Amino acid sequence: MTVFKTAGVLSASSLTVFKTAGILSGSSLTVFNTAGVLSGSSLTVFSSAGVLSGSSLTVFNTAGVLSGSSLTVFKTAGVLSASPLSVFNSAGVLSGSYLTVFNTAGVLSGSYLTVFSSAGVLSGSYLTVFSSAGVLSGSSLTVFNTAGVLSGSSLTVFKTAGILSGSSLTVFNTAGVLSGSSLTVFSSAGVLSGSSLTVFNTAGVLSGSSLTVFKTAGFLVVPAYCQEAP
């Protein structure tokens, strides 16, 4: 366990804590402050003013504390948790052997990852991805958007103004709700459906192994089953 102090630095055999104005590195853990990049073989932790603790990895962000066996990430105004891992960065990029996380308006990628966004909570067995205006990619993922909560075994997508849930995938948009066993995509401009996976992004593009891309502008790409929204 390693503890972080707003005005100092602490280090231990397993963890290393970063101070709001410098960089620290360690064998199992590396922590970097707001507006930068984190990297490490096993874990990556970010903290702006708090404490980190956990058997493998725990991430703390301004306004709270996180803890978990593998990885737990907390962001101002909410809590995130997932079995494999969860990573958050206020204004930069995180990367590691098992995770990669990018903040609002960028790109996310990795085999197992979970991302949290301001004002809500995300949870999932494998991964959850959030992006307000960029690109998301991964084998299996869940998308969360400011102002709500997402949860589901495989995939669940939530957008401002409501909550959606389903066995494989469900997408919600400010203008309505969609649900389906495998996947359903909804846009204020229409509805899309596919076979494996569907992802929604307020103003960008998403892509992945079995993924359907939706764009507020009425644009879908990837699987042939996708059609442009009316």
mmCIF file of the C-alpha atoms, coordinates in Angstrom:
data_MODEL
# 
_entry.id   MODEL 
# 
loop_
_atom_site.group_PDB 
_atom_site.id 
_atom_site.type_symbol 
_atom_site.label_atom_id 
_atom_site.label_alt_id 
_atom_site.label_comp_id 
_atom_site.label_asym_id 
_atom_site.label_entity_id 
_atom_site.label_seq_id 
_atom_site.pdbx_PDB_ins_code 
_atom_site.Cartn_x 
_atom_site.Cartn_y 
_atom_site.Cartn_z 
_atom_site.occupancy 
_atom_site.B_iso_or_equiv 
_atom_site.pdbx_formal_charge 
_atom_site.auth_seq_id 
_atom_site.auth_comp_id 
_atom_site.auth_asym_id 
_atom_site.auth_atom_id 
_atom_site.pdbx_PDB_model_num 
ATOM 1   C CA . MET A 1 1   ? 0.000   0.000  0.000   1.00 0.00 ? 1   MET A CA 1 
ATOM 2   C CA . THR A 1 2   ? 1.109   3.486  -0.760  1.00 0.00 ? 2   THR A CA 1 
ATOM 3   C CA . VAL A 1 3   ? -0.242  6.727  0.555   1.00 0.00 ? 3   VAL A CA 1 
ATOM 4   C CA . PHE A 1 4   ? -0.377  9.964  -1.344  1.00 0.00 ? 4   PHE A CA 1 
ATOM 5   C CA . LYS A 1 5   ? -0.143  13.378 0.220   1.00 0.00 ? 5   LYS A CA 1 
ATOM 6   C CA . THR A 1 6   ? -1.153  16.604 -1.538  1.00 0.00 ? 6   THR A CA 1 
ATOM 7   C CA . ALA A 1 7   ? 2.196   18.122 -0.710  1.00 0.00 ? 7   ALA A CA 1 
ATOM 8   C CA . GLY A 1 8   ? 4.644   15.290 -0.619  1.00 0.00 ? 8   GLY A CA 1 
ATOM 9   C CA . VAL A 1 9   ? 5.638   11.907 -1.952  1.00 0.00 ? 9   VAL A CA 1 
ATOM 10  C CA . LEU A 1 10  ? 5.519   8.413  -0.516  1.00 0.00 ? 10  LEU A CA 1 
ATOM 11  C CA . SER A 1 11  ? 6.993   5.231  -1.911  1.00 0.00 ? 11  SER A CA 1 
ATOM 12  C CA . ALA A 1 12  ? 6.879   1.524  -1.075  1.00 0.00 ? 12  ALA A CA 1 
ATOM 13  C CA . SER A 1 13  ? 8.023   -1.789 -2.532  1.00 0.00 ? 13  SER A CA 1 
ATOM 14  C CA . SER A 1 14  ? 4.770   -2.427 -4.341  1.00 0.00 ? 14  SER A CA 1 
ATOM 15  C CA . LEU A 1 15  ? 3.454   1.056  -4.966  1.00 0.00 ? 15  LEU A CA 1 
ATOM 16  C CA . THR A 1 16  ? 4.684   4.484  -5.834  1.00 0.00 ? 16  THR A CA 1 
ATOM 17  C CA . VAL A 1 17  ? 2.763   7.674  -5.332  1.00 0.00 ? 17  VAL A CA 1 
ATOM 18  C CA . PHE A 1 18  ? 2.992   10.739 -7.463  1.00 0.00 ? 18  PHE A CA 1 
ATOM 19  C CA . LYS A 1 19  ? 2.820   14.300 -6.272  1.00 0.00 ? 19  LYS A CA 1 
ATOM 20  C CA . THR A 1 20  ? 0.818   17.032 -8.029  1.00 0.00 ? 20  THR A CA 1 
ATOM 21  C CA . ALA A 1 21  ? 4.064   18.366 -9.431  1.00 0.00 ? 21  ALA A CA 1 
ATOM 22  C CA . GLY A 1 22  ? 6.349   15.512 -10.263 1.00 0.00 ? 22  GLY A CA 1 
ATOM 23  C CA . ILE A 1 23  ? 6.641   11.896 -11.335 1.00 0.00 ? 23  ILE A CA 1 
ATOM 24  C CA . LEU A 1 24  ? 7.351   8.725  -9.422  1.00 0.00 ? 24  LEU A CA 1 
ATOM 25  C CA . SER A 1 25  ? 7.864   5.196  -10.632 1.00 0.00 ? 25  SER A CA 1 
ATOM 26  C CA . GLY A 1 26  ? 8.012   1.778  -9.030  1.00 0.00 ? 26  GLY A CA 1 
ATOM 27  C CA . SER A 1 27  ? 8.108   -1.942 -9.833  1.00 0.00 ? 27  SER A CA 1 
ATOM 28  C CA . SER A 1 28  ? 4.391   -2.568 -9.624  1.00 0.00 ? 28  SER A CA 1 
ATOM 29  C CA . LEU A 1 29  ? 2.888   0.859  -9.655  1.00 0.00 ? 29  LEU A CA 1 
ATOM 30  C CA . THR A 1 30  ? 3.331   4.275  -11.176 1.00 0.00 ? 30  THR A CA 1 
ATOM 31  C CA . VAL A 1 31  ? 1.258   7.314  -10.434 1.00 0.00 ? 31  VAL A CA 1 
ATOM 32  C CA . PHE A 1 32  ? 0.910   10.509 -12.355 1.00 0.00 ? 32  PHE A CA 1 
ATOM 33  C CA . ASN A 1 33  ? -0.992  13.696 -11.632 1.00 0.00 ? 33  ASN A CA 1 
ATOM 34  C CA . THR A 1 34  ? -3.694  15.549 -13.519 1.00 0.00 ? 34  THR A CA 1 
ATOM 35  C CA . ALA A 1 35  ? -2.984  16.317 -17.154 1.00 0.00 ? 35  ALA A CA 1 
ATOM 36  C CA . GLY A 1 36  ? -0.427  13.715 -18.137 1.00 0.00 ? 36  GLY A CA 1 
ATOM 37  C CA . VAL A 1 37  ? 0.254   10.080 -18.720 1.00 0.00 ? 37  VAL A CA 1 
ATOM 38  C CA . LEU A 1 38  ? 0.584   7.055  -16.481 1.00 0.00 ? 38  LEU A CA 1 
ATOM 39  C CA . SER A 1 39  ? 2.231   3.772  -17.287 1.00 0.00 ? 39  SER A CA 1 
ATOM 40  C CA . GLY A 1 40  ? 3.271   0.644  -15.449 1.00 0.00 ? 40  GLY A CA 1 
ATOM 41  C CA . SER A 1 41  ? 3.609   -3.116 -15.890 1.00 0.00 ? 41  SER A CA 1 
ATOM 42  C CA . SER A 1 42  ? 0.941   -4.114 -13.424 1.00 0.00 ? 42  SER A CA 1 
ATOM 43  C CA . LEU A 1 43  ? -0.853  -1.017 -12.288 1.00 0.00 ? 43  LEU A CA 1 
ATOM 44  C CA . THR A 1 44  ? -1.291  2.660  -12.840 1.00 0.00 ? 44  THR A CA 1 
ATOM 45  C CA . VAL A 1 45  ? -2.713  4.957  -10.240 1.00 0.00 ? 45  VAL A CA 1 
ATOM 46  C CA . PHE A 1 46  ? -3.773  8.564  -10.274 1.00 0.00 ? 46  PHE A CA 1 
ATOM 47  C CA . SER A 1 47  ? -4.506  10.788 -7.313  1.00 0.00 ? 47  SER A CA 1 
ATOM 48  C CA . SER A 1 48  ? -4.810  14.536 -6.980  1.00 0.00 ? 48  SER A CA 1 
ATOM 49  C CA . ALA A 1 49  ? -5.268  14.890 -3.252  1.00 0.00 ? 49  ALA A CA 1 
ATOM 50  C CA . GLY A 1 50  ? -5.993  11.788 -1.265  1.00 0.00 ? 50  GLY A CA 1 
ATOM 51  C CA . VAL A 1 51  ? -4.964  8.264  -0.416  1.00 0.00 ? 51  VAL A CA 1 
ATOM 52  C CA . LEU A 1 52  ? -4.541  5.042  -2.339  1.00 0.00 ? 52  LEU A CA 1 
ATOM 53  C CA . SER A 1 53  ? -4.894  1.570  -0.899  1.00 0.00 ? 53  SER A CA 1 
ATOM 54  C CA . GLY A 1 54  ? -5.633  -1.967 -1.983  1.00 0.00 ? 54  GLY A CA 1 
ATOM 55  C CA . SER A 1 55  ? -4.081  -5.395 -2.430  1.00 0.00 ? 55  SER A CA 1 
ATOM 56  C CA . SER A 1 56  ? -3.334  -4.971 -6.124  1.00 0.00 ? 56  SER A CA 1 
ATOM 57  C CA . LEU A 1 57  ? -4.400  -1.514 -7.083  1.00 0.00 ? 57  LEU A CA 1 
ATOM 58  C CA . THR A 1 58  ? -6.665  1.254  -5.928  1.00 0.00 ? 58  THR A CA 1 
ATOM 59  C CA . VAL A 1 59  ? -7.106  4.630  -7.476  1.00 0.00 ? 59  VAL A CA 1 
ATOM 60  C CA . PHE A 1 60  ? -8.146  7.789  -5.746  1.00 0.00 ? 60  PHE A CA 1 
ATOM 61  C CA . ASN A 1 61  ? -9.299  10.998 -7.370  1.00 0.00 ? 61  ASN A CA 1 
ATOM 62  C CA . THR A 1 62  ? -10.152 14.407 -6.004  1.00 0.00 ? 62  THR A CA 1 
ATOM 63  C CA . ALA A 1 63  ? -13.133 14.099 -3.702  1.00 0.00 ? 63  ALA A CA 1 
ATOM 64  C CA . GLY A 1 64  ? -13.113 10.534 -2.486  1.00 0.00 ? 64  GLY A CA 1 
ATOM 65  C CA . VAL A 1 65  ? -11.379 7.221  -1.940  1.00 0.00 ? 65  VAL A CA 1 
ATOM 66  C CA . LEU A 1 66  ? -11.339 3.971  -3.871  1.00 0.00 ? 66  LEU A CA 1 
ATOM 67  C CA . SER A 1 67  ? -10.393 0.461  -2.886  1.00 0.00 ? 67  SER A CA 1 
ATOM 68  C CA . GLY A 1 68  ? -10.587 -2.989 -4.414  1.00 0.00 ? 68  GLY A CA 1 
ATOM 69  C CA . SER A 1 69  ? -8.780  -6.289 -4.899  1.00 0.00 ? 69  SER A CA 1 
ATOM 70  C CA . SER A 1 70  ? -7.686  -5.687 -8.481  1.00 0.00 ? 70  SER A CA 1 
ATOM 71  C CA . LEU A 1 71  ? -8.557  -2.161 -9.396  1.00 0.00 ? 71  LEU A CA 1 
ATOM 72  C CA . THR A 1 72  ? -11.089 0.465  -8.503  1.00 0.00 ? 72  THR A CA 1 
ATOM 73  C CA . VAL A 1 73  ? -11.307 3.952  -9.830  1.00 0.00 ? 73  VAL A CA 1 
ATOM 74  C CA . PHE A 1 74  ? -13.034 6.924  -8.349  1.00 0.00 ? 74  PHE A CA 1 
ATOM 75  C CA . LYS A 1 75  ? -13.790 10.266 -9.919  1.00 0.00 ? 75  LYS A CA 1 
ATOM 76  C CA . THR A 1 76  ? -15.268 13.456 -8.571  1.00 0.00 ? 76  THR A CA 1 
ATOM 77  C CA . ALA A 1 77  ? -18.960 12.862 -8.008  1.00 0.00 ? 77  ALA A CA 1 
ATOM 78  C CA . GLY A 1 78  ? -19.181 9.105  -8.246  1.00 0.00 ? 78  GLY A CA 1 
ATOM 79  C CA . VAL A 1 79  ? -17.668 5.667  -7.832  1.00 0.00 ? 79  VAL A CA 1 
ATOM 80  C CA . LEU A 1 80  ? -16.572 2.965  -10.248 1.00 0.00 ? 80  LEU A CA 1 
ATOM 81  C CA . SER A 1 81  ? -15.929 -0.693 -9.671  1.00 0.00 ? 81  SER A CA 1 
ATOM 82  C CA . ALA A 1 82  ? -15.169 -3.742 -11.785 1.00 0.00 ? 82  ALA A CA 1 
ATOM 83  C CA . SER A 1 83  ? -13.603 -7.175 -11.324 1.00 0.00 ? 83  SER A CA 1 
ATOM 84  C CA . PRO A 1 84  ? -10.722 -6.873 -13.824 1.00 0.00 ? 84  PRO A CA 1 
ATOM 85  C CA . LEU A 1 85  ? -9.915  -3.183 -13.616 1.00 0.00 ? 85  LEU A CA 1 
ATOM 86  C CA . SER A 1 86  ? -11.036 0.409  -13.773 1.00 0.00 ? 86  SER A CA 1 
ATOM 87  C CA . VAL A 1 87  ? -8.936  3.415  -14.627 1.00 0.00 ? 87  VAL A CA 1 
ATOM 88  C CA . PHE A 1 88  ? -9.547  7.118  -14.560 1.00 0.00 ? 88  PHE A CA 1 
ATOM 89  C CA . ASN A 1 89  ? -7.540  10.131 -15.614 1.00 0.00 ? 89  ASN A CA 1 
ATOM 90  C CA . SER A 1 90  ? -8.738  13.724 -15.342 1.00 0.00 ? 90  SER A CA 1 
ATOM 91  C CA . ALA A 1 91  ? -6.899  15.080 -18.323 1.00 0.00 ? 91  ALA A CA 1 
ATOM 92  C CA . GLY A 1 92  ? -4.544  12.656 -19.978 1.00 0.00 ? 92  GLY A CA 1 
ATOM 93  C CA . VAL A 1 93  ? -3.933  9.040  -20.805 1.00 0.00 ? 93  VAL A CA 1 
ATOM 94  C CA . LEU A 1 94  ? -3.277  5.907  -18.786 1.00 0.00 ? 94  LEU A CA 1 
ATOM 95  C CA . SER A 1 95  ? -1.704  2.774  -20.159 1.00 0.00 ? 95  SER A CA 1 
ATOM 96  C CA . GLY A 1 96  ? -0.659  -0.596 -18.819 1.00 0.00 ? 96  GLY A CA 1 
ATOM 97  C CA . SER A 1 97  ? -0.519  -4.302 -19.612 1.00 0.00 ? 97  SER A CA 1 
ATOM 98  C CA . TYR A 1 98  ? -4.190  -4.804 -18.799 1.00 0.00 ? 98  TYR A CA 1 
ATOM 99  C CA . LEU A 1 99  ? -5.648  -1.393 -19.188 1.00 0.00 ? 99  LEU A CA 1 
ATOM 100 C CA . THR A 1 100 ? -5.782  1.805  -21.146 1.00 0.00 ? 100 THR A CA 1 
ATOM 101 C CA . VAL A 1 101 ? -7.991  4.694  -20.289 1.00 0.00 ? 101 VAL A CA 1 
ATOM 102 C CA . PHE A 1 102 ? -8.538  8.060  -21.834 1.00 0.00 ? 102 PHE A CA 1 
ATOM 103 C CA . ASN A 1 103 ? -10.526 10.977 -20.537 1.00 0.00 ? 103 ASN A CA 1 
ATOM 104 C CA . THR A 1 104 ? -13.367 12.923 -22.114 1.00 0.00 ? 104 THR A CA 1 
ATOM 105 C CA . ALA A 1 105 ? -12.780 13.781 -25.744 1.00 0.00 ? 105 ALA A CA 1 
ATOM 106 C CA . GLY A 1 106 ? -10.198 11.204 -26.739 1.00 0.00 ? 106 GLY A CA 1 
ATOM 107 C CA . VAL A 1 107 ? -9.632  7.537  -27.310 1.00 0.00 ? 107 VAL A CA 1 
ATOM 108 C CA . LEU A 1 108 ? -9.855  4.422  -25.174 1.00 0.00 ? 108 LEU A CA 1 
ATOM 109 C CA . SER A 1 109 ? -8.355  1.052  -25.964 1.00 0.00 ? 109 SER A CA 1 
ATOM 110 C CA . GLY A 1 110 ? -7.423  -2.138 -24.181 1.00 0.00 ? 110 GLY A CA 1 
ATOM 111 C CA . SER A 1 111 ? -8.461  -5.718 -23.591 1.00 0.00 ? 111 SER A CA 1 
ATOM 112 C CA . TYR A 1 112 ? -10.103 -5.059 -20.248 1.00 0.00 ? 112 TYR A CA 1 
ATOM 113 C CA . LEU A 1 113 ? -10.958 -1.584 -19.135 1.00 0.00 ? 113 LEU A CA 1 
ATOM 114 C CA . THR A 1 114 ? -13.448 0.491  -17.262 1.00 0.00 ? 114 THR A CA 1 
ATOM 115 C CA . VAL A 1 115 ? -13.893 4.207  -17.445 1.00 0.00 ? 115 VAL A CA 1 
ATOM 116 C CA . PHE A 1 116 ? -15.815 6.572  -15.266 1.00 0.00 ? 116 PHE A CA 1 
ATOM 117 C CA . SER A 1 117 ? -17.205 9.982  -16.155 1.00 0.00 ? 117 SER A CA 1 
ATOM 118 C CA . SER A 1 118 ? -18.272 12.912 -14.018 1.00 0.00 ? 118 SER A CA 1 
ATOM 119 C CA . ALA A 1 119 ? -21.632 12.576 -12.318 1.00 0.00 ? 119 ALA A CA 1 
ATOM 120 C CA . GLY A 1 120 ? -22.443 8.905  -12.160 1.00 0.00 ? 120 GLY A CA 1 
ATOM 121 C CA . VAL A 1 121 ? -21.390 5.339  -11.549 1.00 0.00 ? 121 VAL A CA 1 
ATOM 122 C CA . LEU A 1 122 ? -20.285 2.559  -13.856 1.00 0.00 ? 122 LEU A CA 1 
ATOM 123 C CA . SER A 1 123 ? -19.969 -1.126 -13.163 1.00 0.00 ? 123 SER A CA 1 
ATOM 124 C CA . GLY A 1 124 ? -19.482 -4.301 -15.146 1.00 0.00 ? 124 GLY A CA 1 
ATOM 125 C CA . SER A 1 125 ? -17.880 -7.733 -15.004 1.00 0.00 ? 125 SER A CA 1 
ATOM 126 C CA . TYR A 1 126 ? -15.447 -7.079 -17.843 1.00 0.00 ? 126 TYR A CA 1 
ATOM 127 C CA . LEU A 1 127 ? -15.279 -3.487 -18.857 1.00 0.00 ? 127 LEU A CA 1 
ATOM 128 C CA . THR A 1 128 ? -16.959 -0.148 -19.209 1.00 0.00 ? 128 THR A CA 1 
ATOM 129 C CA . VAL A 1 129 ? -15.886 2.630  -21.481 1.00 0.00 ? 129 VAL A CA 1 
ATOM 130 C CA . PHE A 1 130 ? -16.767 6.277  -21.495 1.00 0.00 ? 130 PHE A CA 1 
ATOM 131 C CA . SER A 1 131 ? -16.112 8.964  -24.094 1.00 0.00 ? 131 SER A CA 1 
ATOM 132 C CA . SER A 1 132 ? -17.912 12.225 -24.655 1.00 0.00 ? 132 SER A CA 1 
ATOM 133 C CA . ALA A 1 133 ? -16.380 13.201 -27.939 1.00 0.00 ? 133 ALA A CA 1 
ATOM 134 C CA . GLY A 1 134 ? -13.830 10.787 -29.307 1.00 0.00 ? 134 GLY A CA 1 
ATOM 135 C CA . VAL A 1 135 ? -13.304 7.141  -30.057 1.00 0.00 ? 135 VAL A CA 1 
ATOM 136 C CA . LEU A 1 136 ? -13.687 3.958  -28.049 1.00 0.00 ? 136 LEU A CA 1 
ATOM 137 C CA . SER A 1 137 ? -12.478 0.496  -28.941 1.00 0.00 ? 137 SER A CA 1 
ATOM 138 C CA . GLY A 1 138 ? -12.246 -2.902 -27.289 1.00 0.00 ? 138 GLY A CA 1 
ATOM 139 C CA . SER A 1 139 ? -13.403 -6.495 -27.483 1.00 0.00 ? 139 SER A CA 1 
ATOM 140 C CA . SER A 1 140 ? -16.249 -6.054 -25.037 1.00 0.00 ? 140 SER A CA 1 
ATOM 141 C CA . LEU A 1 141 ? -17.339 -2.750 -23.614 1.00 0.00 ? 141 LEU A CA 1 
ATOM 142 C CA . THR A 1 142 ? -19.984 -0.661 -21.982 1.00 0.00 ? 142 THR A CA 1 
ATOM 143 C CA . VAL A 1 143 ? -20.492 3.022  -22.562 1.00 0.00 ? 143 VAL A CA 1 
ATOM 144 C CA . PHE A 1 144 ? -21.478 5.545  -19.975 1.00 0.00 ? 144 PHE A CA 1 
ATOM 145 C CA . ASN A 1 145 ? -22.448 9.171  -20.477 1.00 0.00 ? 145 ASN A CA 1 
ATOM 146 C CA . THR A 1 146 ? -22.621 12.029 -18.004 1.00 0.00 ? 146 THR A CA 1 
ATOM 147 C CA . ALA A 1 147 ? -25.642 11.994 -15.729 1.00 0.00 ? 147 ALA A CA 1 
ATOM 148 C CA . GLY A 1 148 ? -26.581 8.433  -14.971 1.00 0.00 ? 148 GLY A CA 1 
ATOM 149 C CA . VAL A 1 149 ? -25.605 4.882  -14.197 1.00 0.00 ? 149 VAL A CA 1 
ATOM 150 C CA . LEU A 1 150 ? -24.824 1.898  -16.376 1.00 0.00 ? 150 LEU A CA 1 
ATOM 151 C CA . SER A 1 151 ? -24.775 -1.773 -15.527 1.00 0.00 ? 151 SER A CA 1 
ATOM 152 C CA . GLY A 1 152 ? -25.039 -5.068 -17.339 1.00 0.00 ? 152 GLY A CA 1 
ATOM 153 C CA . SER A 1 153 ? -23.433 -8.478 -17.797 1.00 0.00 ? 153 SER A CA 1 
ATOM 154 C CA . SER A 1 154 ? -22.047 -7.832 -21.255 1.00 0.00 ? 154 SER A CA 1 
ATOM 155 C CA . LEU A 1 155 ? -22.957 -4.382 -22.344 1.00 0.00 ? 155 LEU A CA 1 
ATOM 156 C CA . THR A 1 156 ? -25.172 -1.516 -21.326 1.00 0.00 ? 156 THR A CA 1 
ATOM 157 C CA . VAL A 1 157 ? -25.204 1.983  -22.666 1.00 0.00 ? 157 VAL A CA 1 
ATOM 158 C CA . PHE A 1 158 ? -26.588 5.040  -20.979 1.00 0.00 ? 158 PHE A CA 1 
ATOM 159 C CA . LYS A 1 159 ? -26.993 8.568  -22.229 1.00 0.00 ? 159 LYS A CA 1 
ATOM 160 C CA . THR A 1 160 ? -27.982 11.796 -20.525 1.00 0.00 ? 160 THR A CA 1 
ATOM 161 C CA . ALA A 1 161 ? -31.611 11.684 -19.481 1.00 0.00 ? 161 ALA A CA 1 
ATOM 162 C CA . GLY A 1 162 ? -32.256 8.083  -18.595 1.00 0.00 ? 162 GLY A CA 1 
ATOM 163 C CA . ILE A 1 163 ? -31.066 4.577  -17.855 1.00 0.00 ? 163 ILE A CA 1 
ATOM 164 C CA . LEU A 1 164 ? -30.896 1.465  -20.002 1.00 0.00 ? 164 LEU A CA 1 
ATOM 165 C CA . SER A 1 165 ? -30.213 -2.138 -19.178 1.00 0.00 ? 165 SER A CA 1 
ATOM 166 C CA . GLY A 1 166 ? -30.192 -5.421 -21.047 1.00 0.00 ? 166 GLY A CA 1 
ATOM 167 C CA . SER A 1 167 ? -28.566 -8.838 -21.238 1.00 0.00 ? 167 SER A CA 1 
ATOM 168 C CA . SER A 1 168 ? -26.196 -8.008 -24.064 1.00 0.00 ? 168 SER A CA 1 
ATOM 169 C CA . LEU A 1 169 ? -26.727 -4.433 -25.020 1.00 0.00 ? 169 LEU A CA 1 
ATOM 170 C CA . THR A 1 170 ? -29.168 -1.596 -24.694 1.00 0.00 ? 170 THR A CA 1 
ATOM 171 C CA . VAL A 1 171 ? -28.739 1.960  -25.766 1.00 0.00 ? 171 VAL A CA 1 
ATOM 172 C CA . PHE A 1 172 ? -30.552 4.997  -24.523 1.00 0.00 ? 172 PHE A CA 1 
ATOM 173 C CA . ASN A 1 173 ? -30.728 8.439  -26.052 1.00 0.00 ? 173 ASN A CA 1 
ATOM 174 C CA . THR A 1 174 ? -32.170 11.714 -24.786 1.00 0.00 ? 174 THR A CA 1 
ATOM 175 C CA . ALA A 1 175 ? -35.047 11.264 -27.183 1.00 0.00 ? 175 ALA A CA 1 
ATOM 176 C CA . GLY A 1 176 ? -36.058 7.720  -26.361 1.00 0.00 ? 176 GLY A CA 1 
ATOM 177 C CA . VAL A 1 177 ? -35.199 4.235  -25.174 1.00 0.00 ? 177 VAL A CA 1 
ATOM 178 C CA . LEU A 1 178 ? -34.264 1.050  -26.989 1.00 0.00 ? 178 LEU A CA 1 
ATOM 179 C CA . SER A 1 179 ? -33.817 -2.480 -25.772 1.00 0.00 ? 179 SER A CA 1 
ATOM 180 C CA . GLY A 1 180 ? -32.915 -5.838 -27.270 1.00 0.00 ? 180 GLY A CA 1 
ATOM 181 C CA . SER A 1 181 ? -31.367 -9.219 -26.453 1.00 0.00 ? 181 SER A CA 1 
ATOM 182 C CA . SER A 1 182 ? -28.228 -8.790 -28.519 1.00 0.00 ? 182 SER A CA 1 
ATOM 183 C CA . LEU A 1 183 ? -28.056 -5.125 -29.287 1.00 0.00 ? 183 LEU A CA 1 
ATOM 184 C CA . THR A 1 184 ? -30.080 -2.061 -30.014 1.00 0.00 ? 184 THR A CA 1 
ATOM 185 C CA . VAL A 1 185 ? -28.957 1.391  -30.882 1.00 0.00 ? 185 VAL A CA 1 
ATOM 186 C CA . PHE A 1 186 ? -30.990 4.519  -30.609 1.00 0.00 ? 186 PHE A CA 1 
ATOM 187 C CA . SER A 1 187 ? -30.335 7.992  -31.893 1.00 0.00 ? 187 SER A CA 1 
ATOM 188 C CA . SER A 1 188 ? -32.352 11.178 -31.662 1.00 0.00 ? 188 SER A CA 1 
ATOM 189 C CA . ALA A 1 189 ? -32.470 10.832 -35.419 1.00 0.00 ? 189 ALA A CA 1 
ATOM 190 C CA . GLY A 1 190 ? -33.437 7.188  -35.693 1.00 0.00 ? 190 GLY A CA 1 
ATOM 191 C CA . VAL A 1 191 ? -32.856 3.607  -34.586 1.00 0.00 ? 191 VAL A CA 1 
ATOM 192 C CA . LEU A 1 192 ? -30.219 1.083  -35.513 1.00 0.00 ? 192 LEU A CA 1 
ATOM 193 C CA . SER A 1 193 ? -29.820 -2.570 -34.730 1.00 0.00 ? 193 SER A CA 1 
ATOM 194 C CA . GLY A 1 194 ? -27.175 -5.234 -35.217 1.00 0.00 ? 194 GLY A CA 1 
ATOM 195 C CA . SER A 1 195 ? -26.114 -8.672 -34.046 1.00 0.00 ? 195 SER A CA 1 
ATOM 196 C CA . SER A 1 196 ? -23.351 -8.453 -31.473 1.00 0.00 ? 196 SER A CA 1 
ATOM 197 C CA . LEU A 1 197 ? -22.577 -5.040 -30.128 1.00 0.00 ? 197 LEU A CA 1 
ATOM 198 C CA . THR A 1 198 ? -23.575 -1.417 -30.471 1.00 0.00 ? 198 THR A CA 1 
ATOM 199 C CA . VAL A 1 199 ? -21.916 1.651  -29.088 1.00 0.00 ? 199 VAL A CA 1 
ATOM 200 C CA . PHE A 1 200 ? -23.160 5.198  -28.796 1.00 0.00 ? 200 PHE A CA 1 
ATOM 201 C CA . ASN A 1 201 ? -21.092 8.355  -28.722 1.00 0.00 ? 201 ASN A CA 1 
ATOM 202 C CA . THR A 1 202 ? -22.478 11.889 -28.540 1.00 0.00 ? 202 THR A CA 1 
ATOM 203 C CA . ALA A 1 203 ? -20.079 13.228 -31.103 1.00 0.00 ? 203 ALA A CA 1 
ATOM 204 C CA . GLY A 1 204 ? -17.582 10.774 -32.472 1.00 0.00 ? 204 GLY A CA 1 
ATOM 205 C CA . VAL A 1 205 ? -16.984 7.273  -33.681 1.00 0.00 ? 205 VAL A CA 1 
ATOM 206 C CA . LEU A 1 206 ? -16.588 3.924  -31.967 1.00 0.00 ? 206 LEU A CA 1 
ATOM 207 C CA . SER A 1 207 ? -15.049 0.788  -33.380 1.00 0.00 ? 207 SER A CA 1 
ATOM 208 C CA . GLY A 1 208 ? -14.206 -2.705 -32.188 1.00 0.00 ? 208 GLY A CA 1 
ATOM 209 C CA . SER A 1 209 ? -14.313 -6.412 -32.992 1.00 0.00 ? 209 SER A CA 1 
ATOM 210 C CA . SER A 1 210 ? -18.098 -6.728 -32.946 1.00 0.00 ? 210 SER A CA 1 
ATOM 211 C CA . LEU A 1 211 ? -19.220 -3.193 -32.687 1.00 0.00 ? 211 LEU A CA 1 
ATOM 212 C CA . THR A 1 212 ? -21.722 -0.859 -34.263 1.00 0.00 ? 212 THR A CA 1 
ATOM 213 C CA . VAL A 1 213 ? -20.896 2.794  -34.427 1.00 0.00 ? 213 VAL A CA 1 
ATOM 214 C CA . PHE A 1 214 ? -23.335 5.570  -33.901 1.00 0.00 ? 214 PHE A CA 1 
ATOM 215 C CA . LYS A 1 215 ? -22.907 9.281  -34.294 1.00 0.00 ? 215 LYS A CA 1 
ATOM 216 C CA . THR A 1 216 ? -25.371 12.005 -33.287 1.00 0.00 ? 216 THR A CA 1 
ATOM 217 C CA . ALA A 1 217 ? -25.162 13.189 -36.860 1.00 0.00 ? 217 ALA A CA 1 
ATOM 218 C CA . GLY A 1 218 ? -26.922 10.015 -37.958 1.00 0.00 ? 218 GLY A CA 1 
ATOM 219 C CA . PHE A 1 219 ? -23.879 8.028  -38.931 1.00 0.00 ? 219 PHE A CA 1 
ATOM 220 C CA . LEU A 1 220 ? -23.136 4.382  -38.371 1.00 0.00 ? 220 LEU A CA 1 
ATOM 221 C CA . VAL A 1 221 ? -20.113 2.451  -39.458 1.00 0.00 ? 221 VAL A CA 1 
ATOM 222 C CA . VAL A 1 222 ? -18.663 -1.032 -39.313 1.00 0.00 ? 222 VAL A CA 1 
ATOM 223 C CA . PRO A 1 223 ? -21.017 -4.074 -39.510 1.00 0.00 ? 223 PRO A CA 1 
ATOM 224 C CA . ALA A 1 224 ? -22.991 -4.304 -42.720 1.00 0.00 ? 224 ALA A CA 1 
ATOM 225 C CA . TYR A 1 225 ? -26.178 -4.626 -40.734 1.00 0.00 ? 225 TYR A CA 1 
ATOM 226 C CA . CYS A 1 226 ? -25.828 -0.994 -39.759 1.00 0.00 ? 226 CYS A CA 1 
ATOM 227 C CA . GLN A 1 227 ? -27.665 1.581  -41.744 1.00 0.00 ? 227 GLN A CA 1 
ATOM 228 C CA . GLU A 1 228 ? -27.410 5.331  -41.648 1.00 0.00 ? 228 GLU A CA 1 
ATOM 229 C CA . ALA A 1 229 ? -29.954 6.909  -39.314 1.00 0.00 ? 229 ALA A CA 1 
ATOM 230 C CA . PRO A 1 230 ? -32.774 8.778  -41.048 1.00 0.00 ? 230 PRO A CA 1 
# 
